[in-house]
Amino acid sequence: MKAATAGLLCAVLLWALLSGCAQQQTEEPEVEVYQYNDHLYKLTHDEPFSVNLYVSVGEDGILVVDTGLPLQTQDLYEALREISPSPIRYVVLTHSHPDHTGGLERFGEDATLIAHENALMQEFFHLPPNPLFDGKTKAVSEPLSMEFNGEEIAFIPLEPAHSNDEILVHFKGSNLLCTGSSILPNGFIFVDWNRDGSLDASYDRIEMLTQEYADVPFAPAHGEDMDSRATRAWMNEMRKSQAAVESKLNEGLSVDSILATDALEPWDDYTNFPNADRFWAATVARHNGIFEEPIPPVVEPMTAVLEEEGVQAAIKRYYKLQSKSPDAYRFGERQLNLLGYQLLYRDRVDEALTVLEENLRLFPLSPNVYDSYGEALLAAGDTARAISYYEKAVEVDSTFENARQVLQTLRTTDDM
């Protein structure tokens, strides 16, 4: 299954945050649709966690703010098409994390992408940077606005806080401010350290929002809409939970030891994201200069070897490190899967096939490795073999939804 990635966070942090998410939905999801006025809507998908898209629909076409996770894309797209069949003219990203870019390919097929200038290029360790989007783009480096569907929409770039590639989207006529992940009503503050994130800057951001947009409802990327008063109350809870973690850190407890206590129990309502309590405790620890070094992914040294010596040498390095340093790196299934997709993003299809084929040998009981190899074969133009690998994914796990959907599409196309 394809996994949208953006920056080093995907390899180092965000995949850890999402590690509790199912690779396929276990029940039929529902997309909730909320209508603000005659042209502005919110689409909410709750599997594996709440993600909001904001959609302007009218005579000028459709503008979409954020695109959700890859596994949510089809449901969200179908919900949008029930609202309107109009062409999607613009896709706007509040920032470039995978839970915002996962549906970019589907929603942005004929659209112009509007995003912070820092969001438009992907980095992945030692591989050359890669454009986030192949179509038309508009970089936001200073405030800009446009008229669309009868109202002014403003795009405001932000200084680093959650990450270094964020913008606000202000629907001025509708009096609604899309705040991305600056505010997480049902979660803890999230700091992307690898993209210049900062806990202090995050608090400053929240203060700025509640002061400069005091009379504007906030529309976050996750959770319910908030006003300034509710946002301040949430920030106060963040500070209290931070103090609770710091108290335990001062007692000499590690992050793991803190999680074994009831220190964060009063804030159980903020753990609606996978591993949210662990990430928050680690964020507070790092903020206090106590940095528990995460185990690096094996693809970091592999990419250096790949660029210098080629893909076969990189695979040999994988096995050498696994043999000699098994505890020094993360060697899970996602590692080679990520590398394979990063190579696909760069049109290095033969190298991607080699990497993903190795993952087949390493994890033959995972449906995802067959699904990913099938997608690489499609990129190589080998549809017949791709079908056989998607069939293998379903054979391994009959509930693996992505492979089932692709097979249905491929078979339908083949019958036409």
C-alpha positions in Angstrom: 0.0 0.0 0.0 1.3 3.4 -0.9 2.3 5.6 2.0 2.5 9.3 1.5 5.7 10.8 2.9 7.0 14.3 3.5 10.4 15.0 4.8 12.6 13.2 7.2 9.7 13.1 9.7 8.1 10.3 7.9 11.1 8.1 8.3 12.0 9.1 11.9 8.9 10.2 13.7 5.6 10.2 12.0 5.7 6.5 11.1 6.2 5.8 14.8 3.2 7.9 15.6 1.1 6.1 13.1 2.4 2.6 14.0 -0.8 1.8 15.7 -2.9 2.5 12.7 -4.4 -0.4 10.8 -3.2 -0.9 7.2 -6.8 -1.4 6.1 -10.2 -0.5 7.6 -11.8 -3.1 9.8 -15.3 -1.7 9.3 -17.1 0.3 6.7 -16.1 4.0 7.4 -18.5 6.9 7.2 -17.6 10.4 6.1 -19.5 13.1 8.0 -20.4 16.1 6.0 -21.0 19.5 7.7 -22.3 22.5 5.7 -21.2 25.9 7.0 -23.1 27.9 4.4 -24.2 27.7 0.7 -20.7 26.9 -0.5 -18.4 25.8 2.3 -18.3 22.3 3.8 -16.3 20.1 6.2 -15.7 16.4 5.4 -14.6 14.3 8.4 -13.1 10.8 8.2 -12.5 9.0 11.5 -10.5 5.9 10.5 -7.9 5.4 11.8 -8.2 8.8 13.4 -10.2 12.0 12.8 -9.1 14.0 9.7 -10.9 17.1 8.4 -11.0 18.4 4.8 -12.5 21.8 4.1 -14.2 22.3 0.7 -15.4 25.4 -1.1 -17.9 24.6 -3.9 -19.4 27.0 -6.4 -19.4 28.6 -9.8 -15.6 28.8 -9.8 -15.3 25.1 -9.1 -13.9 23.3 -6.1 -11.1 24.2 -3.7 -10.0 21.6 -1.2 -8.0 22.3 2.0 -5.9 19.2 2.9 -6.4 15.6 1.5 -6.2 13.2 4.4 -4.4 9.8 4.7 -4.0 7.5 1.7 -6.5 5.0 3.1 -9.1 7.7 3.5 -8.8 9.1 0.0 -11.5 7.2 -1.9 -14.2 7.7 0.8 -13.5 11.4 1.0 -13.4 11.8 -2.7 -16.8 10.0 -3.1 -18.3 12.2 -0.4 -17.0 15.3 -2.2 -18.5 14.0 -5.5 -21.9 13.6 -3.8 -21.7 17.3 -3.0 -20.6 18.4 -6.5 -19.3 17.1 -9.8 -17.5 20.3 -10.5 -13.8 20.3 -11.3 -11.3 20.6 -8.5 -9.5 23.8 -9.3 -7.2 24.1 -6.2 -5.8 21.9 -3.5 -4.4 23.8 -0.5 -2.1 22.2 2.0 -1.9 23.6 5.5 1.4 21.7 5.7 3.0 18.6 4.1 2.7 15.8 6.7 1.3 12.5 5.4 -2.1 12.9 7.0 -2.6 16.0 4.9 -1.1 14.9 1.6 -2.3 11.3 1.3 -5.0 12.1 -1.2 -3.0 14.7 -3.1 -2.7 12.6 -6.2 -6.4 11.9 -6.4 -7.7 15.3 -5.5 -5.0 17.2 -7.3 -5.2 15.4 -10.7 -6.3 18.6 -12.6 -5.8 21.1 -9.9 -3.2 23.7 -8.9 -1.5 23.0 -5.6 -1.2 26.0 -3.1 1.2 25.4 -0.3 4.1 26.9 1.7 7.2 27.1 -0.3 8.9 24.7 2.2 6.2 22.1 1.5 6.8 21.6 -2.2 10.0 19.5 -2.0 10.3 16.1 -0.3 13.6 15.0 1.3 14.4 11.5 2.2 17.9 11.1 3.8 20.6 10.9 1.1 18.3 10.7 -1.9 17.9 13.8 -4.1 15.0 16.0 -3.1 11.8 15.3 -5.0 8.8 17.5 -5.9 5.8 16.8 -3.7 3.5 17.3 -6.6 4.0 16.9 -10.4 1.3 19.4 -11.5 0.9 23.1 -11.3 2.0 24.7 -8.0 1.7 28.1 -6.3 4.3 28.6 -3.5 3.2 30.7 -0.5 6.2 32.7 0.7 4.3 35.8 1.8 0.6 36.5 2.4 -1.6 36.2 -0.7 -5.3 36.1 -1.4 -7.8 35.4 -4.2 -11.5 35.6 -4.9 -13.1 32.2 -5.2 -16.7 31.2 -5.1 -17.8 34.6 -4.1 -15.4 35.3 -1.2 -11.9 36.3 -0.5 -9.6 33.5 0.6 -6.3 34.4 2.3 -3.2 32.2 2.5 -0.9 33.2 5.3 2.6 31.6 5.7 3.7 30.9 9.3 7.0 30.8 11.1 8.1 27.3 12.3 6.1 25.9 15.2 4.4 22.6 14.4 6.7 22.4 11.4 8.4 24.8 9.0 5.9 24.5 6.1 2.6 25.7 7.5 0.0 28.2 6.3 -3.3 29.4 7.5 -6.3 29.4 5.2 -8.8 32.2 6.0 -12.2 32.0 4.3 -13.0 35.7 5.0 -16.6 35.9 3.8 -17.4 32.7 5.7 -15.5 33.8 8.8 -13.6 30.6 9.2 -9.9 30.0 9.7 -8.3 26.6 8.8 -5.5 26.1 11.3 -4.0 22.8 10.2 -2.4 21.0 13.1 -1.6 24.2 15.2 -4.6 23.3 17.3 -5.4 19.6 18.1 -8.7 19.6 20.1 -8.5 15.9 20.9 -4.7 15.5 21.0 -1.5 16.8 22.5 0.6 19.5 20.8 2.7 17.8 18.0 6.2 19.1 17.4 8.1 18.0 14.3 11.6 18.5 15.5 13.1 17.5 12.1 11.3 20.4 10.4 12.3 23.1 12.9 9.3 22.6 15.2 9.3 24.0 18.7 7.1 23.6 21.7 7.6 27.2 22.8 6.8 28.4 19.2 3.7 26.2 19.3 2.4 28.0 22.4 3.3 31.3 20.8 1.3 30.3 17.7 -1.7 29.5 19.8 -1.5 32.8 21.7 -1.3 34.6 18.3 -4.3 32.8 16.9 -6.5 33.6 19.9 -5.4 37.3 19.9 -5.3 38.1 16.2 -8.3 36.0 15.2 -10.3 36.3 18.4 -13.6 36.5 16.6 -12.9 33.9 13.9 -13.9 30.2 14.5 -10.9 27.9 14.1 -11.2 24.9 11.8 -8.5 22.4 12.7 -7.3 19.5 10.6 -8.3 17.1 13.3 -11.2 17.3 15.7 -14.0 19.7 16.3 -14.1 23.4 15.5 -12.8 25.7 18.3 -13.3 29.3 19.3 -10.7 31.4 21.0 -12.0 30.6 24.5 -12.0 26.9 23.9 -8.6 27.1 22.4 -7.1 28.8 25.4 -8.7 26.2 27.6 -7.0 23.5 25.5 -3.7 25.3 25.7 -4.0 25.5 29.5 -4.5 21.7 29.6 -1.4 21.3 27.5 0.6 23.3 30.0 -0.8 21.3 32.9 0.0 18.0 31.2 3.4 19.3 30.4 4.0 20.1 34.0 2.9 16.7 35.1 5.5 15.1 32.7 8.2 17.5 33.9 7.5 16.6 37.5 8.2 13.0 36.7 11.3 13.9 34.7 12.6 15.8 37.7 12.2 12.6 39.7 14.6 10.9 37.2 12.0 8.9 35.4 12.4 8.0 31.7 9.7 8.4 29.1 8.8 4.7 29.4 8.7 4.9 33.1 6.4 8.0 33.0 4.0 6.2 30.7 3.9 3.3 33.3 2.6 5.8 35.9 -0.8 7.6 36.0 0.9 10.9 35.3 -1.1 11.6 32.1 -4.3 9.9 33.2 -6.2 13.2 33.6 -5.6 13.8 29.9 -6.9 10.5 28.5 -9.2 12.4 26.3 -6.2 13.7 24.4 -4.9 10.3 23.3 -7.1 9.9 20.3 -4.1 9.6 18.1 -1.8 6.5 18.0 1.0 6.7 20.6 0.0 10.3 21.4 0.9 10.0 25.1 4.4 8.6 24.3 5.1 11.2 21.7 3.9 14.0 24.1 6.1 12.7 26.9 9.1 12.5 24.6 8.3 16.0 23.3 8.3 17.4 26.8 11.5 15.5 27.6 13.3 16.9 24.5 12.0 20.4 25.3 13.7 20.1 28.7 17.0 19.0 27.1 16.4 15.3 27.9 16.6 13.7 24.5 16.1 10.0 24.3 17.7 9.2 21.0 15.3 7.2 18.8 16.6 4.1 17.0 17.3 5.3 13.5 15.8 3.6 10.5 18.1 1.4 8.5 17.2 3.2 5.3 19.3 6.2 6.5 22.7 4.5 5.9 21.2 2.5 3.0 20.4 5.6 1.0 24.0 6.9 1.3 25.3 3.6 0.0 22.6 3.5 -2.7 23.7 6.9 -4.1 27.4 6.0 -4.0 27.4 2.4 -5.0 24.0 1.4 -6.3 21.0 -0.6 -5.1 22.6 -4.0 -4.8 25.3 -2.5 -2.5 22.5 -0.9 -0.5 20.8 -4.2 0.1 24.0 -5.8 1.1 24.5 -3.0 3.6 21.0 -3.8 5.0 22.0 -7.5 5.8 25.4 -6.5 7.1 23.9 -4.0 9.5 21.2 -6.5 10.5 23.9 -9.1 11.2 26.4 -6.9 13.0 24.2 -4.2 14.6 20.7 -5.7 15.0 19.8 -3.3 17.9 21.3 -0.1 16.3 18.7 0.3 13.6 15.0 -0.3 12.9 14.7 -3.2 10.4 10.9 -3.6 10.1 8.8 -4.1 7.0 8.1 -0.4 6.6 11.8 0.4 6.1 12.3 -1.1 2.6 8.7 -0.3 1.8 9.4 3.4 2.4 12.6 3.3 0.4 10.9 1.5 -2.5 8.2 4.2 -2.7 10.7 7.0 -2.4 12.5 5.6 -5.4 9.2 5.3 -7.2 8.5 9.0 -6.5 11.7 9.7 -8.2 10.9 7.5 -11.3 13.7 5.1 -10.4 11.4 2.2 -11.0 14.0 -0.6 -11.5 15.7 0.3 -8.2 12.3 0.4 -6.5 11.4 -3.0 -7.8 14.7 -4.4 -6.5 14.1 -3.0 -3.0 10.5 -4.1 -2.8 11.3 -7.6 -4.1 13.8 -7.9 -1.2 11.0 -7.0 1.1 9.0 -9.9 -0.3 11.7 -12.3 0.8 12.0 -10.7 4.2 8.3 -10.5 5.1 6.4 -13.1 3.0 3.5 -13.2 5.5 2.7 -9.5 5.0 0.0 -8.7 2.4 1.4 -5.1 2.2 4.7 -6.2 0.6 2.8 -7.9 -2.3 0.6 -4.9 -2.6 3.6 -2.5 -2.8 5.4 -4.7 -5.3 2.3 -4.8 -7.4 2.1 -1.1 -7.5 5.8 -0.9 -8.6 5.0 -3.4 -11.4 2.2 -1.1 -12.5 4.6 1.8 -12.6 6.9 -0.4 -14.8 4.0 -1.1 -17.1 3.7 -4.8 -16.3 0.0 -5.0 -15.5 -0.3 -8.8 -15.8 2.4 -9.5 -13.1 1.0 -6.7 -11.0 -2.4 -8.4 -10.9 -0.7 -11.6 -9.7 0.9 -9.8 -6.8 -2.3 -8.0 -5.8 -3.9 -11.4 -5.9 -1.2 -12.7 -3.6 -1.8 -9.9 -1.2 -5.5 -10.9 -1.0 -4.5 -14.6 -0.7 -2.4 -13.7 2.4 -5.1 -11.5 3.9 -8.5 -11.6 2.4 -9.5 -8.4 4.2 -6.6 -6.3 2.7 -8.8 -3.6 1.2 -6.3 -1.7 -0.9 -5.4 -4.8 -3.0 -9.0 -5.7 -3.3 -9.9 -2.3 -4.7 -7.0 -2.2 -7.1 -7.8 -5.7 -8.4 -11.4 -4.7 -9.0 -10.3 -1.6 -11.0 -7.7 -3.6 -13.0 -10.1 -6.4 -13.8 -12.9 -3.9 -14.8 -10.5 -2.1 -17.0 -9.3 -5.3 -18.6 -12.9 -6.3 -19.4 -13.6 -3.1 -21.2 
